Amino acid sequence: MATSGIQALNGTWEYVDGEHFDEYMKEIGVGLTTRLAAKSIKPRLIISENGGKWTVRSESSVKTTSYDFTPGVEFAETTADGRDVKSTIKFEGNKWVHTTIDKNGKKSVVIRYVDDKGQQMIDMECGSVKARRWYKRA
């Protein structure tokens, strides 16, 4: 298994912690009931690549979602909270940059990378709100 660059994201990841996630969800338009439910969910992420096509699967006791993408190619995505967005994921150096635009034109950027401690960091930004979640390799 690769331990650096984009390939380092391959594998199974367990949720560790996060900060400002509720504020981020509110900014992207997630309703109160869904935000309250999301606070207690500690998802497991499974990231894989096969022939240049990537899959991200998020599993929890409440819901399992997944999406497939080819880097640099726009795709329609239904987010875990049910929003329909247009997404593009590009690889920039050792980071993957996931840009979504919802039906109202609201843009969100999520950046994934593996830090120097081997944790997957997920930095999220929408408007003036920034949040972070991090995961450890399972």
The first five atom37 places (N, CA, C, CB, O) and aatype in JSON, in Angstrom:
{
  "aatype": [12, 0, 16, 15, 7, 9, 5, 0, 10, 2, 7, 16, 17, 6, 18, 19, 3, 7, 6, 8, 13, 3, 6, 18, 12, 11, 6, 9, 7, 19, 7, 10, 16, 16, 1, 10, 0, 0, 11, 15, 9, 11, 14, 1, 10, 9, 9, 15, 6, 2, 7, 7, 11, 17, 16, 19, 1, 15, 6, 15, 15, 19, 11, 16, 16, 15, 18, 3, 13, 16, 14, 7, 19, 6, 13, 0, 6, 16, 16, 0, 3, 7, 1, 3, 19, 11, 15, 16, 9, 11, 13, 6, 7, 2, 11, 17, 19, 8, 16, 16, 9, 3, 11, 2, 7, 11, 11, 15, 19, 19, 9, 1, 18, 19, 3, 3, 11, 7, 5, 5, 12, 9, 3, 12, 6, 4, 7, 15, 19, 11, 0, 1, 1, 17, 18, 11, 1, 0],
  "atom_mask": [
    [1, 1, 1, 1, 1],
    [1, 1, 1, 1, 1],
    [1, 1, 1, 1, 1],
    [1, 1, 1, 1, 1],
    [1, 1, 1, 0, 1],
    [1, 1, 1, 1, 1],
    [1, 1, 1, 1, 1],
    [1, 1, 1, 1, 1],
    [1, 1, 1, 1, 1],
    [1, 1, 1, 1, 1],
    [1, 1, 1, 0, 1],
    [1, 1, 1, 1, 1],
    [1, 1, 1, 1, 1],
    [1, 1, 1, 1, 1],
    [1, 1, 1, 1, 1],
    [1, 1, 1, 1, 1],
    [1, 1, 1, 1, 1],
    [1, 1, 1, 0, 1],
    [1, 1, 1, 1, 1],
    [1, 1, 1, 1, 1],
    [1, 1, 1, 1, 1],
    [1, 1, 1, 1, 1],
    [1, 1, 1, 1, 1],
    [1, 1, 1, 1, 1],
    [1, 1, 1, 1, 1],
    [1, 1, 1, 1, 1],
    [1, 1, 1, 1, 1],
    [1, 1, 1, 1, 1],
    [1, 1, 1, 0, 1],
    [1, 1, 1, 1, 1],
    [1, 1, 1, 0, 1],
    [1, 1, 1, 1, 1],
    [1, 1, 1, 1, 1],
    [1, 1, 1, 1, 1],
    [1, 1, 1, 1, 1],
    [1, 1, 1, 1, 1],
    [1, 1, 1, 1, 1],
    [1, 1, 1, 1, 1],
    [1, 1, 1, 1, 1],
    [1, 1, 1, 1, 1],
    [1, 1, 1, 1, 1],
    [1, 1, 1, 1, 1],
    [1, 1, 1, 1, 1],
    [1, 1, 1, 1, 1],
    [1, 1, 1, 1, 1],
    [1, 1, 1, 1, 1],
    [1, 1, 1, 1, 1],
    [1, 1, 1, 1, 1],
    [1, 1, 1, 1, 1],
    [1, 1, 1, 1, 1],
    [1, 1, 1, 0, 1],
    [1, 1, 1, 0, 1],
    [1, 1, 1, 1, 1],
    [1, 1, 1, 1, 1],
    [1, 1, 1, 1, 1],
    [1, 1, 1, 1, 1],
    [1, 1, 1, 1, 1],
    [1, 1, 1, 1, 1],
    [1, 1, 1, 1, 1],
    [1, 1, 1, 1, 1],
    [1, 1, 1, 1, 1],
    [1, 1, 1, 1, 1],
    [1, 1, 1, 1, 1],
    [1, 1, 1, 1, 1],
    [1, 1, 1, 1, 1],
    [1, 1, 1, 1, 1],
    [1, 1, 1, 1, 1],
    [1, 1, 1, 1, 1],
    [1, 1, 1, 1, 1],
    [1, 1, 1, 1, 1],
    [1, 1, 1, 1, 1],
    [1, 1, 1, 0, 1],
    [1, 1, 1, 1, 1],
    [1, 1, 1, 1, 1],
    [1, 1, 1, 1, 1],
    [1, 1, 1, 1, 1],
    [1, 1, 1, 1, 1],
    [1, 1, 1, 1, 1],
    [1, 1, 1, 1, 1],
    [1, 1, 1, 1, 1],
    [1, 1, 1, 1, 1],
    [1, 1, 1, 0, 1],
    [1, 1, 1, 1, 1],
    [1, 1, 1, 1, 1],
    [1, 1, 1, 1, 1],
    [1, 1, 1, 1, 1],
    [1, 1, 1, 1, 1],
    [1, 1, 1, 1, 1],
    [1, 1, 1, 1, 1],
    [1, 1, 1, 1, 1],
    [1, 1, 1, 1, 1],
    [1, 1, 1, 1, 1],
    [1, 1, 1, 0, 1],
    [1, 1, 1, 1, 1],
    [1, 1, 1, 1, 1],
    [1, 1, 1, 1, 1],
    [1, 1, 1, 1, 1],
    [1, 1, 1, 1, 1],
    [1, 1, 1, 1, 1],
    [1, 1, 1, 1, 1],
    [1, 1, 1, 1, 1],
    [1, 1, 1, 1, 1],
    [1, 1, 1, 1, 1],
    [1, 1, 1, 1, 1],
    [1, 1, 1, 0, 1],
    [1, 1, 1, 1, 1],
    [1, 1, 1, 1, 1],
    [1, 1, 1, 1, 1],
    [1, 1, 1, 1, 1],
    [1, 1, 1, 1, 1],
    [1, 1, 1, 1, 1],
    [1, 1, 1, 1, 1],
    [1, 1, 1, 1, 1],
    [1, 1, 1, 1, 1],
    [1, 1, 1, 1, 1],
    [1, 1, 1, 1, 1],
    [1, 1, 1, 1, 1],
    [1, 1, 1, 0, 1],
    [1, 1, 1, 1, 1],
    [1, 1, 1, 1, 1],
    [1, 1, 1, 1, 1],
    [1, 1, 1, 1, 1],
    [1, 1, 1, 1, 1],
    [1, 1, 1, 1, 1],
    [1, 1, 1, 1, 1],
    [1, 1, 1, 1, 1],
    [1, 1, 1, 0, 1],
    [1, 1, 1, 1, 1],
    [1, 1, 1, 1, 1],
    [1, 1, 1, 1, 1],
    [1, 1, 1, 1, 1],
    [1, 1, 1, 1, 1],
    [1, 1, 1, 1, 1],
    [1, 1, 1, 1, 1],
    [1, 1, 1, 1, 1],
    [1, 1, 1, 1, 1],
    [1, 1, 1, 1, 1],
    [1, 1, 1, 1, 1]
  ],
  "atom_positions": [
    [[0.85, -1.19, 0.0], [0.0, 0.0, 0.0], [0.88, 1.24, 0.0], [-0.96, 0.01, 1.22], [1.86, 1.32, 0.75]],
    [[0.54, 2.19, -0.84], [1.28, 3.44, -0.9], [1.1, 4.21, 0.41], [0.83, 4.3, -2.1], [0.03, 4.17, 1.01]],
    [[2.14, 4.9, 0.82], [2.06, 5.64, 2.08], [2.21, 7.14, 1.86], [3.12, 5.16, 3.04], [2.26, 7.9, 2.83]],
    [[2.29, 7.57, 0.61], [2.41, 9.0, 0.36], [1.57, 9.38, -0.85], [3.88, 9.41, 0.15], [1.12, 8.52, -1.61]],
    [[1.36, 10.68, -1.01], [0.6, 11.18, -2.14], [-0.86, 10.77, -2.09], [0.0, 0.0, 0.0], [-1.37, 10.37, -1.04]],
    [[-1.52, 10.89, -3.21], [-2.94, 10.58, -3.31], [-3.21, 9.12, -2.97], [-3.45, 10.9, -4.72], [-4.21, 8.82, -2.32]],
    [[-2.32, 8.21, -3.39], [-2.53, 6.79, -3.13], [-2.6, 6.48, -1.63], [-1.41, 5.97, -3.77], [-3.18, 5.47, -1.24]],
    [[-2.03, 7.34, -0.8], [-2.08, 7.12, 0.65], [-3.51, 7.18, 1.19], [-1.21, 8.17, 1.37], [-3.77, 6.69, 2.29]],
    [[-4.44, 7.78, 0.43], [-5.84, 7.86, 0.86], [-6.57, 6.53, 0.69], [-6.57, 8.95, 0.09], [-7.62, 6.31, 1.3]],
    [[-6.02, 5.64, -0.13], [-6.61, 4.31, -0.3], [-6.7, 3.61, 1.04], [-5.78, 3.47, -1.3], [-5.78, 3.68, 1.85]],
    [[-7.81, 2.92, 1.28], [-7.92, 2.11, 2.48], [-9.17, 2.42, 3.28], [0.0, 0.0, 0.0], [-10.08, 3.11, 2.82]],
    [[-9.2, 1.88, 4.49], [-10.33, 2.04, 5.38], [-9.93, 2.95, 6.53], [-10.83, 0.67, 5.92], [-8.85, 2.82, 7.1]],
    [[-10.82, 3.88, 6.85], [-10.54, 4.93, 7.83], [-11.65, 5.01, 8.87], [-10.36, 6.28, 7.14], [-12.83, 4.94, 8.53]],
    [[-11.27, 5.16, 10.14], [-12.22, 5.31, 11.24], [-12.22, 6.76, 11.71], [-11.86, 4.36, 12.42], [-11.17, 7.38, 11.84]],
    [[-13.41, 7.28, 11.96], [-13.57, 8.66, 12.44], [-12.88, 8.85, 13.78], [-15.06, 9.02, 12.55], [-13.01, 8.01, 14.67]],
    [[-12.16, 9.95, 13.93], [-11.5, 10.28, 15.2], [-12.21, 11.46, 15.86], [-10.01, 10.61, 14.97], [-12.69, 11.35, 16.99]],
    [[-12.27, 12.6, 15.15], [-12.85, 13.8, 15.74], [-13.09, 14.84, 14.66], [-11.91, 14.37, 16.84], [-12.77, 14.63, 13.49]],
    [[-13.66, 15.96, 15.06], [-13.9, 17.04, 14.12], [-14.09, 18.35, 14.86], [0.0, 0.0, 0.0], [-14.24, 18.38, 16.08]],
    [[-14.08, 19.43, 14.1], [-14.32, 20.75, 14.68], [-15.09, 21.61, 13.69], [-12.98, 21.44, 15.08], [-14.8, 21.63, 12.49]],
    [[-16.08, 22.31, 14.21], [-16.91, 23.25, 13.45], [-17.77, 22.58, 12.37], [-16.03, 24.29, 12.8], [-18.22, 23.24, 11.44]],
    [[-17.99, 21.25, 12.5], [-18.76, 20.54, 11.48], [-20.21, 20.99, 11.43], [-18.7, 19.04, 11.73], [-20.79, 21.09, 10.35]],
    [[-20.81, 21.26, 12.58], [-22.21, 21.72, 12.6], [-22.35, 23.05, 11.87], [-22.72, 21.85, 14.05], [-23.3, 23.25, 11.11]],
    [[-21.43, 23.96, 12.11], [-21.47, 25.27, 11.44], [-21.33, 25.1, 9.92], [-20.36, 26.19, 11.98], [-21.99, 25.79, 9.15]],
    [[-20.46, 24.19, 9.53], [-20.27, 23.91, 8.1], [-21.55, 23.36, 7.48], [-19.1, 22.92, 7.89], [-21.99, 23.81, 6.43]],
    [[-22.15, 22.36, 8.15], [-23.39, 21.78, 7.63], [-24.48, 22.84, 7.5], [-23.86, 20.63, 8.53], [-25.23, 22.85, 6.52]],
    [[-24.57, 23.71, 8.49], [-25.57, 24.78, 8.44], [-25.31, 25.69, 7.22], [-25.56, 25.61, 9.75], [-26.25, 26.07, 6.52]],
    [[-24.05, 26.02, 6.99], [-23.7, 26.91, 5.88], [-24.02, 26.29, 4.51], [-22.21, 27.25, 5.94], [-24.41, 27.0, 3.59]],
    [[-23.86, 24.97, 4.37], [-24.15, 24.34, 3.08], [-25.63, 24.05, 2.91], [-23.35, 23.06, 2.94], [-26.05, 23.57, 1.85]],
    [[-26.44, 24.32, 3.95], [-27.88, 24.21, 3.81], [-28.5, 22.96, 4.4], [0.0, 0.0, 0.0], [-29.62, 22.61, 4.03]],
    [[-27.8, 22.28, 5.3], [-28.34, 21.08, 5.94], [-29.28, 21.52, 7.07], [-27.19, 20.15, 6.48], [-28.92, 22.37, 7.89]],
    [[-30.47, 20.94, 7.11], [-31.47, 21.3, 8.11], [-31.09, 20.86, 9.52], [0.0, 0.0, 0.0], [-30.23, 20.01, 9.7]],
    [[-31.75, 21.45, 10.5], [-31.45, 21.22, 11.92], [-31.57, 19.75, 12.31], [-32.36, 22.04, 12.79], [-30.67, 19.23, 12.97]],
    [[-32.64, 19.09, 11.93], [-32.83, 17.69, 12.32], [-31.7, 16.81, 11.81], [-34.17, 17.17, 11.8], [-31.18, 15.98, 12.55]],
    [[-31.32, 16.99, 10.57], [-30.23, 16.21, 10.0], [-28.91, 16.55, 10.67], [-30.13, 16.45, 8.48], [-28.1, 15.66, 10.93]],
    [[-28.68, 17.82, 10.97], [-27.43, 18.22, 11.65], [-27.35, 17.58, 13.03], [-27.35, 19.76, 11.77], [-26.28, 17.12, 13.43]],
    [[-28.46, 17.56, 13.75], [-28.46, 16.95, 15.08], [-28.14, 15.46, 15.0], [-29.81, 17.16, 15.78], [-27.38, 14.94, 15.81]],
    [[-28.72, 14.78, 14.03], [-28.45, 13.34, 13.84], [-26.99, 13.12, 13.46], [-29.39, 12.75, 12.76], [-26.36, 12.17, 13.93]],
    [[-26.45, 13.98, 12.61], [-25.08, 13.81, 12.11], [-24.04, 13.94, 13.21], [-24.8, 14.82, 11.03], [-22.96, 13.37, 13.11]],
    [[-24.36, 14.69, 14.26], [-23.4, 14.89, 15.35], [-23.01, 13.58, 16.02], [-23.99, 15.83, 16.38], [-21.88, 13.45, 16.5]],
    [[-23.92, 12.62, 16.06], [-23.64, 11.37, 16.77], [-23.06, 10.29, 15.85], [-24.91, 10.86, 17.42], [-22.69, 9.21, 16.32]],
    [[-22.99, 10.55, 14.56], [-22.51, 9.55, 13.6], [-21.0, 9.61, 13.5], [-23.16, 9.77, 12.21], [-20.41, 10.68, 13.35]],
    [[-20.39, 8.45, 13.58], [-18.94, 8.32, 13.44], [-18.67, 7.38, 12.26], [-18.26, 7.79, 14.77], [-18.49, 6.18, 12.44]],
    [[-18.66, 7.95, 11.05], [-18.59, 7.1, 9.86], [-17.23, 6.43, 9.66], [-18.92, 7.91, 8.65], [-16.2, 6.92, 10.1]],
    [[-17.28, 5.32, 8.98], [-16.09, 4.61, 8.5], [-16.01, 4.93, 7.01], [-16.16, 3.03, 8.78], [-17.0, 4.79, 6.29]],
    [[-14.84, 5.35, 6.54], [-14.64, 5.67, 5.13], [-13.81, 4.58, 4.47], [-13.96, 7.05, 4.97], [-12.81, 4.13, 5.03]],
    [[-14.22, 4.18, 3.3], [-13.47, 3.21, 2.52], [-13.2, 3.86, 1.16], [-14.25, 1.83, 2.36], [-14.12, 4.16, 0.4]],
    [[-11.93, 4.06, 0.87], [-11.51, 4.72, -0.37], [-10.72, 3.71, -1.19], [-10.67, 6.01, -0.09], [-9.78, 3.08, -0.69]],
    [[-11.11, 3.56, -2.46], [-10.41, 2.62, -3.32], [-10.29, 3.19, -4.73], [-11.14, 1.26, -3.35], [-11.02, 4.09, -5.12]],
    [[-9.35, 2.63, -5.46], [-9.09, 3.07, -6.84], [-8.89, 1.83, -7.7], [-7.85, 4.01, -6.92], [-8.22, 0.89, -7.3]],
    [[-9.49, 1.86, -8.89], [-9.35, 0.74, -9.81], [-9.31, 1.29, -11.23], [-10.52, -0.29, -9.63], [-10.31, 1.78, -11.74]],
    [[-8.16, 1.21, -11.85], [-8.02, 1.65, -13.23], [-8.3, 3.13, -13.45], [0.0, 0.0, 0.0], [-8.83, 3.51, -14.49]],
    [[-7.97, 3.96, -12.47], [-8.17, 5.4, -12.6], [-9.53, 5.89, -12.12], [0.0, 0.0, 0.0], [-9.76, 7.09, -12.05]],
    [[-10.43, 4.98, -11.77], [-11.74, 5.35, -11.23], [-11.7, 5.12, -9.72], [-12.9, 4.52, -11.9], [-11.3, 4.05, -9.25]],
    [[-12.12, 6.1, -8.98], [-12.09, 6.06, -7.52], [-13.49, 5.87, -6.95], [-11.46, 7.34, -6.96], [-14.48, 6.29, -7.55]],
    [[-13.56, 5.23, -5.79], [-14.82, 5.05, -5.07], [-14.61, 5.49, -3.63], [-15.31, 3.57, -5.14], [-13.61, 5.14, -2.99]],
    [[-15.56, 6.25, -3.12], [-15.58, 6.64, -1.71], [-16.87, 6.09, -1.12], [-15.48, 8.21, -1.53], [-17.96, 6.39, -1.61]],
    [[-16.73, 5.3, -0.08], [-17.89, 4.71, 0.59], [-17.86, 5.15, 2.04], [-17.88, 3.14, 0.48], [-16.83, 5.03, 2.71]],
    [[-18.98, 5.66, 2.52], [-19.11, 6.08, 3.92], [-20.16, 5.18, 4.58], [-19.51, 7.59, 4.03], [-21.31, 5.13, 4.14]],
    [[-19.74, 4.49, 5.63], [-20.63, 3.56, 6.33], [-20.83, 4.03, 7.77], [-20.06, 2.12, 6.31], [-19.89, 4.44, 8.45]],
    [[-22.08, 3.97, 8.21], [-22.39, 4.24, 9.62], [-23.58, 3.38, 10.01], [-22.69, 5.77, 9.86], [-24.16, 2.69, 9.17]],
    [[-23.92, 3.42, 11.28], [-25.07, 2.64, 11.76], [-26.38, 3.18, 11.19], [-25.12, 2.64, 13.29], [-27.4, 2.49, 11.21]],
    [[-26.36, 4.41, 10.69], [-27.57, 5.06, 10.2], [-27.72, 4.93, 8.68], [-27.56, 6.53, 10.58], [-28.82, 4.68, 8.18]],
    [[-26.6, 5.09, 7.94], [-26.69, 5.17, 6.49], [-25.35, 4.81, 5.86], [-27.14, 6.57, 6.06], [-24.29, 5.08, 6.41]],
    [[-25.43, 4.2, 4.69], [-24.24, 3.95, 3.89], [-24.43, 4.66, 2.55], [-23.99, 2.41, 3.69], [-25.46, 4.5, 1.9]],
    [[-23.43, 5.42, 2.16], [-23.48, 6.12, 0.88], [-22.16, 5.88, 0.15], [-23.73, 7.66, 1.08], [-21.14, 5.56, 0.76]],
    [[-22.2, 6.03, -1.17], [-20.95, 5.93, -1.92], [-21.08, 6.73, -3.21], [-20.61, 4.45, -2.22], [-22.17, 7.01, -3.69]],
    [[-19.93, 7.09, -3.75], [-19.89, 7.72, -5.06], [-18.6, 7.31, -5.75], [-20.0, 9.27, -4.95], [-17.59, 7.03, -5.11]],
    [[-18.67, 7.3, -7.07], [-17.53, 6.98, -7.92], [-17.18, 8.22, -8.72], [-17.84, 5.77, -8.86], [-18.04, 9.02, -9.07]],
    [[-15.88, 8.37, -9.0], [-15.48, 9.51, -9.82], [-14.18, 9.21, -10.55], [-15.31, 10.76, -8.95], [-13.4, 8.34, -10.18]],
    [[-14.0, 9.97, -11.62], [-12.74, 9.99, -12.35], [-12.17, 11.39, -12.13], [-12.93, 9.65, -13.89], [-12.87, 12.37, -12.38]],
    [[-10.93, 11.51, -11.68], [-10.36, 12.83, -11.41], [-10.51, 13.79, -12.58], [-8.89, 12.69, -11.06], [-10.22, 13.46, -13.73]],
    [[-10.98, 15.01, -12.25], [-11.11, 16.06, -13.24], [-12.4, 16.03, -14.05], [0.0, 0.0, 0.0], [-12.62, 16.92, -14.88]],
    [[-13.26, 15.03, -13.84], [-14.49, 14.9, -14.6], [-15.68, 15.21, -13.7], [-14.62, 13.46, -15.21], [-15.87, 14.57, -12.66]],
    [[-16.49, 16.21, -14.09], [-17.67, 16.57, -13.29], [-18.67, 15.41, -13.24], [-18.36, 17.83, -13.87], [-18.85, 14.69, -14.22]],
    [[-19.3, 15.24, -12.09], [-20.31, 14.2, -11.93], [-21.43, 14.68, -11.02], [-19.68, 12.91, -11.36], [-21.24, 15.58, -10.21]],
    [[-22.6, 14.07, -11.18], [-23.75, 14.37, -10.32], [-23.6, 13.54, -9.06], [-25.12, 14.07, -11.05], [-23.33, 12.34, -9.12]],
    [[-23.78, 14.18, -7.9], [-23.63, 13.5, -6.63], [-24.84, 13.82, -5.75], [-22.31, 13.92, -5.93], [-25.31, 14.96, -5.71]],
    [[-25.33, 12.82, -5.05], [-26.32, 13.04, -4.0], [-25.57, 12.88, -2.69], [-27.56, 12.04, -4.11], [-25.07, 11.8, -2.39]],
    [[-25.5, 13.96, -1.91], [-24.74, 13.94, -0.67], [-25.44, 13.09, 0.38], [-24.53, 15.37, -0.15], [-26.61, 12.73, 0.22]],
    [[-24.72, 12.76, 1.45], [-25.28, 11.93, 2.53], [-26.53, 12.55, 3.13], [-24.23, 11.71, 3.62], [-27.4, 11.84, 3.63]],
    [[-26.63, 13.88, 3.08], [-27.81, 14.55, 3.63], [-28.9, 14.77, 2.58], [-27.42, 15.89, 4.23], [-29.9, 15.43, 2.86]],
    [[-28.72, 14.21, 1.38], [-29.77, 14.23, 0.37], [-29.75, 15.37, -0.61], [0.0, 0.0, 0.0], [-30.66, 15.49, -1.43]],
    [[-28.74, 16.23, -0.56], [-28.66, 17.34, -1.52], [-28.08, 16.84, -2.84], [-27.81, 18.5, -0.96], [-27.14, 16.05, -2.85]],
    [[-28.65, 17.31, -3.95], [-28.11, 16.99, -5.27], [-27.16, 18.1, -5.67], [-29.25, 16.82, -6.32], [-27.54, 19.27, -5.7]],
    [[-25.92, 17.73, -5.98], [-24.88, 18.71, -6.32], [-24.12, 18.23, -7.56], [-23.91, 18.92, -5.13], [-24.18, 17.07, -7.94]],
    [[-23.41, 19.17, -8.17], [-22.46, 18.86, -9.23], [-21.09, 18.89, -8.58], [-22.56, 19.87, -10.45], [-20.73, 19.86, -7.91]],
    [[-20.32, 17.83, -8.77], [-19.03, 17.71, -8.11], [-17.91, 17.51, -9.12], [-19.04, 16.55, -7.13], [-18.1, 16.93, -10.19]],
    [[-16.75, 18.01, -8.75], [-15.52, 17.75, -9.49], [-14.43, 17.5, -8.46], [-15.15, 18.93, -10.46], [-14.29, 18.26, -7.5]],
    [[-13.66, 16.44, -8.65], [-12.55, 16.15, -7.76], [-11.27, 16.17, -8.59], [-12.73, 14.77, -7.03], [-11.15, 15.47, -9.6]],
    [[-10.33, 16.99, -8.14], [-9.04, 17.11, -8.82], [-7.94, 16.76, -7.83], [-8.82, 18.55, -9.4], [-8.07, 17.03, -6.63]],
    [[-6.88, 16.17, -8.31], [-5.73, 15.87, -7.48], [-4.72, 16.99, -7.68], [-5.12, 14.47, -7.82], [-4.29, 17.26, -8.8]],
    [[-4.34, 17.62, -6.59], [-3.36, 18.71, -6.63], [-2.26, 18.38, -5.65], [-4.02, 20.1, -6.28], [-2.42, 18.52, -4.44]],
    [[-1.13, 17.94, -6.19], [-0.03, 17.5, -5.33], [-0.47, 16.29, -4.53], [0.0, 0.0, 0.0], [-0.93, 15.3, -5.1]],
    [[-0.34, 16.35, -3.21], [-0.73, 15.25, -2.33], [-2.15, 15.4, -1.79], [0.24, 15.15, -1.17], [-2.54, 14.67, -0.88]],
    [[-2.92, 16.33, -2.34], [-4.27, 16.59, -1.84], [-5.3, 16.31, -2.91], [-4.41, 18.04, -1.35], [-5.03, 16.38, -4.11]],
    [[-6.49, 15.97, -2.42], [-7.58, 15.84, -3.37], [-8.59, 16.91, -3.02], [-8.21, 14.4, -3.35], [-8.99, 17.05, -1.86]],
    [[-8.99, 17.65, -4.04], [-9.85, 18.83, -3.88], [-11.2, 18.51, -4.51], [-9.2, 20.1, -4.54], [-11.32, 18.35, -5.73]],
    [[-12.21, 18.43, -3.65], [-13.58, 18.06, -4.04], [-14.43, 19.33, -3.99], [-14.17, 16.94, -3.1], [-14.75, 19.83, -2.92]],
    [[-14.79, 19.83, -5.15], [-15.6, 21.04, -5.25], [-17.03, 20.66, -5.61], [-15.02, 22.03, -6.3], [-17.25, 19.92, -6.57]],
    [[-17.99, 21.16, -4.83], [-19.4, 20.92, -5.13], [-20.11, 22.25, -5.32], [-20.08, 20.09, -4.01], [-19.76, 23.26, -4.7]],
    [[-21.1, 22.22, -6.18], [-21.97, 23.39, -6.39], [-23.4, 22.88, -6.35], [-21.65, 24.13, -7.76], [-23.77, 21.98, -7.11]],
    [[-24.21, 23.47, -5.45], [-25.6, 23.01, -5.33], [-26.5, 23.73, -6.32], [-26.1, 23.23, -3.9], [-26.04, 24.58, -7.09]],
    [[-27.79, 23.4, -6.3], [-28.74, 23.95, -7.28], [-28.89, 25.45, -7.17], [-30.09, 23.29, -7.12], [-29.35, 26.1, -8.12]],
    [[-28.52, 26.04, -6.02], [-28.59, 27.49, -5.83], [-27.27, 28.18, -6.13], [-29.03, 27.81, -4.41], [-27.14, 29.39, -5.94]],
    [[-26.28, 27.42, -6.58], [-24.99, 28.0, -6.91], [-24.03, 28.1, -5.73], [0.0, 0.0, 0.0], [-22.95, 28.66, -5.86]],
    [[-24.41, 27.56, -4.58], [-23.54, 27.61, -3.41], [-22.4, 26.62, -3.58], [-24.33, 27.31, -2.1], [-22.62, 25.44, -3.86]],
    [[-21.18, 27.11, -3.4], [-19.97, 26.32, -3.63], [-19.37, 25.89, -2.3], [-18.95, 27.11, -4.45], [-19.32, 26.66, -1.34]],
    [[-18.91, 24.66, -2.27], [-18.21, 24.12, -1.11], [-16.95, 23.41, -1.61], [-19.13, 23.14, -0.3], [-16.96, 22.78, -2.66]],
    [[-15.88, 23.52, -0.83], [-14.63, 22.85, -1.19], [-14.19, 21.98, -0.02], [-13.52, 23.89, -1.56], [-14.09, 22.44, 1.11]],
    [[-13.92, 20.72, -0.32], [-13.46, 19.75, 0.68], [-12.11, 19.23, 0.21], [-14.5, 18.57, 0.89], [-11.98, 18.73, -0.91]],
    [[-11.1, 19.35, 1.07], [-9.75, 18.91, 0.73], [-9.36, 17.74, 1.63], [-8.73, 20.08, 0.85], [-9.43, 17.85, 2.86]],
    [[-8.95, 16.63, 1.01], [-8.5, 15.44, 1.76], [-7.01, 15.25, 1.54], [-9.29, 14.17, 1.31], [-6.5, 15.46, 0.44]],
    [[-6.33, 14.84, 2.6], [-4.92, 14.49, 2.49], [-4.52, 13.7, 3.73], [-4.04, 15.77, 2.34], [-5.22, 13.69, 4.74]],
    [[-3.38, 13.03, 3.63], [-2.84, 12.3, 4.78], [-1.74, 13.15, 5.38], [-2.31, 10.87, 4.36], [-0.79, 13.54, 4.69]],
    [[-1.88, 13.45, 6.69], [-0.9, 14.32, 7.34], [0.36, 13.53, 7.76], [-1.53, 15.0, 8.57], [0.46, 12.33, 7.51]],
    [[1.3, 14.24, 8.38], [2.57, 13.6, 8.75], [2.43, 12.59, 9.89], [3.57, 14.66, 9.15], [3.39, 11.88, 10.2]],
    [[1.25, 12.5, 10.5], [0.99, 11.49, 11.54], [0.25, 10.28, 10.95], [0.17, 12.11, 12.69], [-0.09, 9.35, 11.68]],
    [[-0.01, 10.31, 9.64], [-0.7, 9.21, 8.98], [-2.21, 9.26, 9.1], [0.0, 0.0, 0.0], [-2.9, 8.29, 8.78]],
    [[-2.74, 10.41, 9.57], [-4.19, 10.57, 9.68], [-4.72, 11.2, 8.4], [-4.55, 11.44, 10.9], [-4.04, 12.0, 7.75]],
    [[-5.96, 10.83, 8.03], [-6.62, 11.49, 6.91], [-7.28, 12.75, 7.44], [-7.66, 10.55, 6.21], [-8.13, 12.69, 8.33]],
    [[-6.88, 13.88, 6.9], [-7.46, 15.15, 7.28], [-8.45, 15.57, 6.2], [-6.35, 16.24, 7.48], [-8.19, 15.41, 5.01]],
    [[-9.59, 16.09, 6.63], [-10.6, 16.57, 5.7], [-10.92, 18.01, 6.09], [-11.89, 15.65, 5.7], [-11.58, 18.24, 7.11]],
    [[-10.47, 18.95, 5.29], [-10.73, 20.37, 5.51], [-11.89, 20.78, 4.63], [-9.47, 21.24, 5.21], [-11.88, 20.53, 3.43]],
    [[-12.91, 21.42, 5.25], [-14.12, 21.8, 4.53], [-14.3, 23.31, 4.62], [-15.36, 21.07, 5.1], [-14.04, 23.92, 5.65]],
    [[-14.75, 23.91, 3.51], [-14.98, 25.34, 3.49], [-16.18, 25.67, 2.62], [-13.73, 26.09, 2.99], [-16.31, 25.17, 1.5]],
    [[-17.05, 26.5, 3.17], [-18.19, 27.03, 2.42], [-18.45, 28.44, 2.94], [-19.47, 26.12, 2.58], [-18.63, 28.64, 4.14]],
    [[-18.45, 29.4, 2.03], [-18.59, 30.79, 2.47], [-17.44, 31.12, 3.4], [0.0, 0.0, 0.0], [-16.28, 30.88, 3.07]],
    [[-17.75, 31.69, 4.57], [-16.71, 32.06, 5.53], [-16.48, 30.97, 6.58], [-17.08, 33.37, 6.22], [-15.68, 31.16, 7.5]],
    [[-17.17, 29.84, 6.46], [-17.09, 28.78, 7.46], [-16.06, 27.73, 7.06], [-18.47, 28.12, 7.65], [-16.05, 27.23, 5.93]],
    [[-15.19, 27.41, 8.01], [-14.19, 26.36, 7.82], [-14.37, 25.31, 8.9], [-12.74, 26.94, 7.84], [-14.62, 25.64, 10.06]],
    [[-14.25, 24.05, 8.52], [-14.39, 22.94, 9.46], [-13.34, 21.89, 9.12], [-15.82, 22.32, 9.41], [-12.7, 21.93, 8.07]],
    [[-13.18, 20.95, 10.04], [-12.21, 19.88, 9.81], [-12.71, 18.61, 10.49], [-10.8, 20.28, 10.35], [-13.31, 18.65, 11.57]],
    [[-12.44, 17.49, 9.84], [-12.65, 16.17, 10.43], [-11.38, 15.38, 10.18], [-13.91, 15.44, 9.84], [-10.68, 15.63, 9.2]],
    [[-11.09, 14.44, 11.06], [-9.94, 13.6, 10.83], [-10.21, 12.16, 11.2], [-8.75, 14.1, 11.59], [-11.03, 11.85, 12.07]],
    [[-9.49, 11.29, 10.5], [-9.7, 9.85, 10.57], [-8.36, 9.15, 10.75], [-10.42, 9.33, 9.3], [-7.33, 9.66, 10.31]],
    [[-8.38, 7.99, 11.39], [-7.19, 7.15, 11.5], [-7.4, 5.91, 10.65], [-6.89, 6.77, 12.99], [-8.54, 5.49, 10.42]],
    [[-6.31, 5.33, 10.2], [-6.39, 4.13, 9.39], [-6.92, 2.99, 10.24], [-5.0, 3.77, 8.78], [-6.47, 2.78, 11.37]],
    [[-7.89, 2.25, 9.7], [-8.5, 1.14, 10.46], [-7.6, -0.08, 10.44], [-9.89, 0.79, 9.88], [-7.95, -1.11, 11.02]]
  ]
}
